[in-house]
């Protein structure tokens, strides 16, 4: 079974969107994994309204590449 890991940066709307994606991927047969561990797919859900948000996304992306 493929695995997927989620992290959400941003507002409540982002959290709602992530929860919706969780349901879609679960229905498609994906098992959720912890974002800090290995997974087949990583989802970083965010909006880039601020410079701080952009830095957090870059940091999370780099983290995924090293797993």
NUTORDREN-935577 format. One line per 2 residues: number of its first residue (from 1); for each residue x, y, z of N, C-alpha, C, O. Coordinates in steps of 0.02 Angstrom, whole numbers, plus 50000, padded with zeros to 5 digits. Last residue first. Layout:
BEGIN
NUM = X,Y,Z,X,Y,Z,X,Y,Z,X,Y,Z  ...
***
This chain:
BEGIN
67 = 50739,50618,50140,50710,50556,50169,50712,50499,50119,50690,50444,50135  50777,50736,50084,50829,50697,50118,50803,50632,50148,50842,50595,50178
65 = 50664,50797,50034,50714,50772,49987,50766,50728,50020,50797,50685,49987  50599,50843,50147,50572,50786,50109,50623,50756,50063,50625,50695,50054
63 = 50679,50953,50182,50673,50896,50227,50647,50834,50191,50672,50779,50203  50652,51040,50077,50719,51013,50084,50718,50951,50129,50754,50903,50116
61 = 50518,51067,50109,50535,51035,50045,50604,51003,50049,50613,50946,50027  50530,51133,50231,50494,51069,50228,50512,51032,50164,50521,50971,50166
59 = 50600,51249,50188,50629,51205,50238,50596,51136,50236,50631,51085,50239  50506,51305,50101,50572,51285,50076,50605,51236,50124,50636,51187,50102
57 = 50403,51333,50192,50392,51287,50137,50459,51261,50110,50467,51201,50099  50465,51428,50273,50443,51365,50302,50431,51313,50248,50448,51254,50257
55 = 50484,51533,50181,50543,51500,50211,50524,51432,50241,50561,51384,50235  50351,51569,50157,50393,51544,50102,50454,51507,50129,50473,51455,50102
53 = 50314,51618,50282,50281,51559,50254,50322,51528,50199,50328,51466,50194  50394,51732,50288,50405,51678,50337,50374,51613,50311,50404,51560,50317
51 = 50336,51811,50191,50403,51786,50179,50419,51728,50227,50454,51681,50208  50161,51769,50166,50216,51805,50198,50283,51773,50180,50286,51716,50158
49 = 50081,51692,50089,50061,51761,50099,50119,51802,50127,50126,51861,50113  50068,51561,50022,50129,51599,50030,50112,51673,50034,50127,51712,49989
47 = 49992,51423,50099,49985,51482,50056,50047,51525,50071,50074,51523,50126  50007,51243,50092,50018,51309,50120,49995,51364,50073,49980,51351,50015
45 = 50047,51080,50114,49992,51125,50096,50001,51191,50131,50002,51195,50193  50140,50962,50055,50151,51022,50096,50098,51071,50073,50104,51100,50020
43 = 50143,50792,50049,50102,50849,50031,50117,50905,50081,50107,50897,50141  50236,50659,49983,50232,50711,50034,50190,50769,50008,50200,50791,49951
41 = 50236,50485,49955,50214,50551,49932,50212,50598,49992,50189,50579,50046  50294,50381,50023,50298,50381,49950,50282,50450,49922,50310,50471,49872
39 = 50395,50415,50167,50330,50408,50134,50342,50407,50059,50393,50430,50035  50481,50415,50326,50478,50401,50254,50406,50394,50229,50362,50370,50265
37 = 50440,50550,50444,50469,50486,50422,50464,50476,50348,50445,50521,50311  50373,50663,50472,50444,50662,50490,50479,50597,50469,50540,50591,50475
35 = 50242,50639,50441,50280,50682,50396,50355,50679,50411,50396,50691,50367  50183,50473,50452,50204,50533,50487,50250,50574,50442,50293,50546,50408
33 = 50063,50419,50330,50125,50411,50367,50141,50477,50402,50114,50529,50384  49914,50340,50278,49948,50400,50301,50009,50384,50343,50006,50340,50387
31 = 49897,50246,50132,49901,50244,50205,49941,50305,50227,49993,50320,50200  49784,50248,49994,49847,50270,50026,49841,50264,50102,49788,50276,50131
29 = 49667,50220,49925,49708,50165,49949,49775,50184,49979,49817,50141,49990  49579,50318,49894,49618,50292,49838,49667,50237,49860,49705,50211,49819
27 = 49533,50354,50017,49487,50319,49973,49523,50288,49913,49500,50239,49885  49647,50425,50058,49628,50363,50094,49580,50322,50050,49587,50261,50047
25 = 49641,50534,49971,49696,50486,49965,49681,50421,50001,49700,50367,49978  49522,50595,50018,49529,50573,49948,49584,50521,49939,49575,50471,49905
23 = 49554,50623,50152,49499,50579,50135,49504,50552,50064,49490,50493,50052  49661,50713,50135,49670,50650,50173,49616,50600,50154,49631,50541,50141
21 = 49598,50819,50071,49645,50778,50034,49658,50711,50069,49665,50660,50036  49524,50868,50180,49489,50843,50120,49535,50798,50079,49514,50746,50055
19 = 49628,50908,50264,49583,50855,50286,49544,50825,50227,49532,50765,50225  49680,51011,50184,49721,50952,50198,49677,50894,50221,49687,50837,50199
17 = 49573,51101,50189,49594,51073,50125,49635,51009,50135,49626,50960,50100  49575,51133,50326,49515,51101,50296,49534,51067,50230,49512,51011,50217
15 = 49699,51196,50331,49687,51135,50370,49627,51097,50343,49629,51036,50336  49675,51307,50251,49726,51259,50231,49715,51193,50268,49722,51139,50238
13 = 49582,51370,50332,49561,51347,50265,49611,51296,50240,49591,51246,50210  49657,51409,50440,49609,51354,50449,49585,51327,50381,49568,51268,50375
11 = 49823,51447,50371,49760,51461,50406,49716,51399,50411,49734,51344,50390  49985,51372,50380,49938,51424,50360,49875,51425,50402,49875,51405,50460
9 = 50036,51217,50332,50060,51281,50357,50010,51333,50334,49993,51337,50275  50033,51047,50356,49993,51105,50338,50022,51167,50372,50032,51168,50433
7 = 50082,50892,50287,50095,50946,50335,50058,51007,50310,50054,51019,50249  50068,50716,50262,50042,50784,50254,50072,50830,50307,50085,50810,50363
5 = 50114,50574,50168,50123,50614,50229,50102,50686,50214,50116,50713,50161  50071,50411,50113,50070,50483,50101,50076,50520,50168,50047,50498,50218
3 = 50108,50253,50035,50100,50296,50093,50104,50370,50073,50135,50388,50023  50032,50110,49955,50072,50171,49954,50058,50214,50016,50004,50211,50045
1 = 50042,49941,50000,50000,50000,50000,50045,50062,50000,50091,50067,50041
***
